[in-house]
């Protein structure tokens, strides 16, 4: 089986298509890799396909910061060029490249 190619990359800032949050990608699964319980908690009419990339985000909205797991179909690029305020950003990234709007992965985090 050929794995889908991820549209977004680690360090890229994205936003959710339906909900008001954004975040920086810190990991990518080529296909769904979470629990069935998590998947089944999503309303059936909104449940994404499992055969697409899923992204781990250091996410934020107006109220809080958290970690999110989001399907590729529900993400789009965030064009704001604004860094993410999530407190764990420094655990994964060495800095923010303003000219490209991307975070640089820390060398000790690279595979």
PyMOL commands that set and color helices and strands:
alter all, ss='L'
color gray80, all
select helices_A, chain A and resi 36-40+44-46+72-74+89-92+107-109
alter helices_A, ss='H'
color red, helices_A
select strands_A, chain A and resi 13-16+22-29+54-60+65-71+75-77+93-97+102-105
alter strands_A, ss='S'
color yellow, strands_A
deselect
rebuild
show_as cartoon
